[in-house]
């Protein structure tokens, strides 16, 4: 699949126009054809009852980054919607910032499969916290 001619503007708009993503504080770090990197500075509101970063925060970060990565490869007049995802939470997450890299594994006319990794730094060491496999439906924009 070929990259959308204005993929960067499309991705930037997707981050800016998603109110829930804005509420959480997730922001675009970088992007290219078939990939997106996003980040989130962790606040107390992102933690669950035991002080770890909430699984829902990690899942949302992975899902949105995956959708943005898939969107870089759609044609004009198309968008993507999450069809299905699976997240493996690999270890309890404690970090001042989460980073996510999402990469398209297979772009199709009707569905696109994306892999997203969420990681942070503990004691200066990069730690992989979760890994998501996301299937995006390619649909016409309304």
KEFI-854168 format. One record per residue: residue number from 1; x, y, z of N, C-alpha, C in turn. Coordinates in steps of 0.02 Angstrom, whole numbers, always signed. Atoms other than C-alpha are relative to their C-alpha. Example, Ala and Ser with C-alpha at 12.3 -4.5 7.8 and 13.67 -1.06 7.14 Angstrom:
<nodes>
   num      n.X      n.Y      n.Z     ca.X     ca.Y     ca.Z      c.X      c.Y      c.Z
     1      +45      -59       +0     +615     -225     +390      +45      +60       +0
     2      -42      -59       -3     +684      -53     +357      -39      +55      +37
</nodes>
This chain:
<nodes>
   num      n.X      n.Y      n.Z     ca.X     ca.Y     ca.Z      c.X      c.Y      c.Z
     1      +42      -59       +0       +0       +0       +0      +44      +62       +0
     2      -36      -63       +5      +55     +175      -37      -22      +46      +56
     3      +16      -47      -54      +62     +310      +96      -51      +51      -24
     4      +46      -54      +14      -79     +436     +104      +41      +62      -17
     5      -41      -57      +21      -17     +594      +16      +11      +53      +55
     6       -6      -50      -54      -46     +701     +172       -3      -36      +67
     7       +5      +43      -59      -16     +568     +305      +15      +38      +64
     8      -18      -34      -62      +67     +684     +431      -57      +45      +24
     9      +56      -43      -19      -76     +810     +429      -59      -42      +24
    10      +55      +46      -20     -201     +666     +441      +11      -25      +71
    11      -16      +26      -67     -113     +594     +594       -4      +56      +52
    12       +3      -57      -47      -92     +764     +678      -72      +19      +15
    13      +71      -15      -10     -277     +799     +652      -33      -53      +43
    14      +29      +55      -39     -322     +628     +723      +16       +5      +74
    15      -18      -10      -71     -229     +666     +884      -35      +61      +28
    16      +29      -63      -24     -295     +844     +898      -76       -3       +7
    17      +73       +1       +1     -477     +801     +862      -30      -54      +46
    18      +25      +54      -43     -491     +650     +980       -2      +25      +72
    19       +7      -31      -67     -559     +725    +1141      +25      -45      +57
    20      -22      +46      -53     -527     +570    +1248      +76       -4       +2
    21      -74       +2       +4     -346     +562    +1188      +29      +64      +29
    22      -22      -64      -28     -326     +747    +1230       -8       +0      +76
    23      +12       +3      -72     -404     +719    +1402      +53      -41      +37
    24      -51      +41      -31     -278     +582    +1440      +69      +32       -3
    25      -66      -31       +8     -132     +687    +1378      +44      -35      -50
    26      -39      +36      +50      -76     +570    +1239      +15      +48      -58
    27      -19      -45      +54      +21     +661    +1104      +43      -37      -51
    28      -40      +26      +54     +103     +622     +938      +73      +18      +12
    29      -72      -14       -4     +293     +606     +947      +30       +4      -70
    30      -26       +1      +68     +330     +562     +765      -42      -49      -41
    31      +36      +47      +42     +259     +470     +616      +33       -4      -69
    32      -21      +11      +69     +297     +402     +443      -48      -48      -32
    33      +45      +48      +34     +213     +292     +314       +1      -68      +35
    34       +7      +65      -32     +150     +140     +410      +22       -4      +72
    35      -19       +2      -71     +210     +190     +584      -15      +67      +34
    36      +12      -59      -42     +173     +310     +726      +33      -12      +68
    37      -24       +2      -69     +257     +349     +891      -39      +52      +40
    38      +39      -44      -43     +154     +424    +1032      +27       -5      +71
    39      -25       +0      -68     +192     +469    +1212      -50      +30      +48
    40      +44      -23      -53     +109     +508    +1377      +40      +10      +63
    41      -29      -13      -65     +177     +592    +1533      -49      -25      +52
    42      +44      +33      -49     +108     +492    +1680      -14      +47      +59
    43      +25      -38      -57       +4     +583    +1810      -35      -48      +48
    44      +33      +45      -48      -81     +513    +1965      -67      -26      -28
    45      +63      +23      +28     -245     +501    +1868       +7      -59      -48
    46      -13      +56      +44     -165     +371    +1754      +14      -65      +37
    47      -18      +58      -40     -132     +251    +1897      -61      -38      +26
    48      +53      +39      -31     -237     +109    +1963      +12       -1      +76
    49       +2       -1      -73     -267      +71    +2148      +65      -21      +34
    50      -63      +23      -29      -96      -10    +2176      +60      +42      -22
    51      -53      -45      +21       +4     +132    +2098      +33      -16      -66
    52      -26      +15      +67      +38      +50    +1930      -40      +37      -53
    53      +36      -33      +55       -8     +129    +1764      -57      -46      -21
    54      +61      +38      +14     -185      +73    +1724       +4      -34      -68
    55       +2      +38      +63     -207      -60    +1590      -40      +37      -54
    56      +41      -38      +48     -341      +49    +1509      +39      +57      -32
    57      -42      -54      +27     -215     +190    +1487      +47      -30      -53
    58      -46      +32      +48      -91      +72    +1402      -38      -22      -62
    59      +41      +24      +56     -228       -2    +1294      -22      +57      -45
    60      +21      -58      +40     -292     +168    +1239      +58      +28      -40
    61      -59      -24      +34     -117     +226    +1196      +17      -45      -60
    62      -16      +47      +54      -84      +69    +1092      -53       +2      -55
    63      +54       -1      +49     -254      +74    +1006       +2      +63      -43
    64       +0      -63      +39     -243     +257     +956      +61       +4      -45
    65      -60       +0      +42      -64     +242     +894       -7      -48      -58
    66      +11      +49      +53     -112      +87     +795      -46      +28      -54
    67      +47      -31      +47     -258     +178     +715      +34      +54      -42
    68      -36      -53      +35     -147     +324     +670      +49      -29      -51
    69      -46      +32      +46      -17     +209     +593      -37      -28      -61
    70      +40      +27      +55     -151     +122     +489      -26      +57      -45
    71      +26      -56      +39     -221     +291     +435      +50      +30      -48
    72      -50      -27      +46      -56     +338     +355       +0      -35      -68
    73       -1      +39      +61      -88     +206     +222      -68       -6      -35
    74      +65       +3      +33     -270     +236     +175       -4      +50      -57
    75      +10      -45      +56     -330     +319      +16      -40      +61      +22
    76      +42      -58      -13     -411     +491      +10      -72      -22       +6
    77      +70      +16      -10     -589     +482      +74      -12      -61      +43
    78       +6      +57      -43     -553     +334     +187      +27      +16      +70
    79      -26       -4      -68     -522     +314     +373       +2      -70      +28
    80       -2      +66      -32     -496     +171     +495      -37       +2      +66
    81      +34      +10      -64     -595     +107     +643      +24      -66      +30
    82      -22      +61      -32     -540      -22     +769      -53      -54       -8
    83      +44      +58       +9     -615     -190     +726      +10      -50      +57
    84      -16      +48      -52     -526     -297     +855      +70      +15      +27
    85      -69       -3      -25     -376     -292     +971      +10      -47      +58
    86      -22      +43      -55     -282     -402    +1091      +61      +33      +30
    87      -56      -31      -35     -164     -333    +1222      +29      -50      +49
    88      -36      +39      -50      -35     -431    +1319      +33      +49      +47
    89      -31      -41      -51       +9     -344    +1481      +57      -41      +29
    90      -58      +42      -12     +185     -407    +1509      +29       +7      +70
    91      -26      -11      -69     +230     -331    +1679      -35      +62      +27
    92      +28      -61      -29     +165     -200    +1801      +40      +61      -23
    93      -33      -58      +29     +203      -29    +1729       +8      +56      +51
    94      -17      -57      -41     +291     +106    +1829      +51      +41      -38
    95      -45      -43      +39     +367     +249    +1732      -28      +71       +2
    96      +23      -69       +2     +359     +438    +1721      -31      +17      -68
    97      +27      -12      +67     +317     +425    +1536       -8      -67      -35
    98       +9      +58      +44     +246     +294    +1419      +15      +21      -72
    99      -14      -10      +71     +304     +280    +1240      -32      -59      -37
   100      +30      +53      +40     +216     +182    +1104      +23       +6      -72
   101      -15       +2      +71     +274     +130     +932      -48      -50      -31
   102      +47      +43      +36     +143      +60     +815      +23       -5      -73
   103      -22      +12      +68     +188      -19     +649      -50      -46      -36
   104      +45      +40      +41      +77      -86     +511      +36      -63      -22
   105      -27      +64      +22     +108     -270     +480      -26      -19      -69
   106      +33      +15      +64      -15     -289     +335      -54      +50      -12
   107      +51      -49      +19     -113     -151     +251      -42      -30      -56
   108      +44      +27      +50     -265     -207     +154      -53      +50      -21
   109      +54      -45      +23     -412     -131      +61      -58       +3      +49
   110      +56       +3      -47     -537     -185     +195      +21       -2      +73
   111      -25       +6      -69     -431     -219     +349      +76       +8       +0
   112      -72      -10       -9     -259     -173     +413      +19      -26      +69
   113      -23      +29      -63     -162     -264     +549      +62      +39      +23
   114      -53      -42      -29      -49     -162     +664      +24      -31      +65
   115      -29      +21      -64      +68     -207     +806      +23      +63      +37
   116      -20      -58      -41      +96      -82     +948      +33      -23      +64
   117      -36      +15      -61     +222      -89    +1089       -1      +61      +45
   118       +1      -54      -50     +205      +15    +1248      +57      -14      +49
   119      -56       +9      -45     +360      +42    +1351      +14      +64      +39
   120      -21      -56      -40     +437     +156    +1480      +70      -13      +26
   121      -67       +7      -28     +597     +178    +1579       -5       -6      +76
   122       -6      +10      -73     +630     +111    +1754      +74       -3      +17
   123      -70       -3      -19     +796     +155    +1835      +46       +4      -60
   124      -41      -11      +60     +862     +210    +1665       -2      -56      -50
   125       +3      +58      +45     +819      +43    +1584      -67       -1      -36
   126      +62       +5      +40     +692      +28    +1442      -35      -65      +16
   127      +40      +58      -17     +552      -91    +1490      -62       -4      -44
   128      +60      +12      +40     +419     -164    +1376      -56      -20      +48
   129      +55      +12      -46     +254     -157    +1471      -57      -39      -33
   130      +55      +34      +33     +127     -213    +1343      +10       +0      -75
   131       -4       +8      +73     +108     -270    +1164      -70      -14      -25
   132      +68       +7      +26      -50     -254    +1061       +2      -20      -74
   133      +12      +16      +70     -109     -330     +899      -69      +28      -16
   134      +62      -37      +13     -243     -220     +822      -20       -9      -74
   135      +27       +4      +68     -353     -251     +670      -45      +60      -10
   136      +38      -60      +16     -421      -93     +591      -41      -12      -63
   137      +43       +2      +60     -569      -88     +470      +12      +63      -40
   138       -8      -57      +45     -540      +25     +320      -70      +17      -25
   139      +68      -20      +18     -701     +123     +291       +0      +68      -35
   140       +8      -66      +32     -763     +271     +189      -16      +52      +54
   141      +16      -56      -45     -766     +438     +280      -70      +25      -16
   142      +68      -27      +10     -939     +509     +307       +2      +74      -10
</nodes>
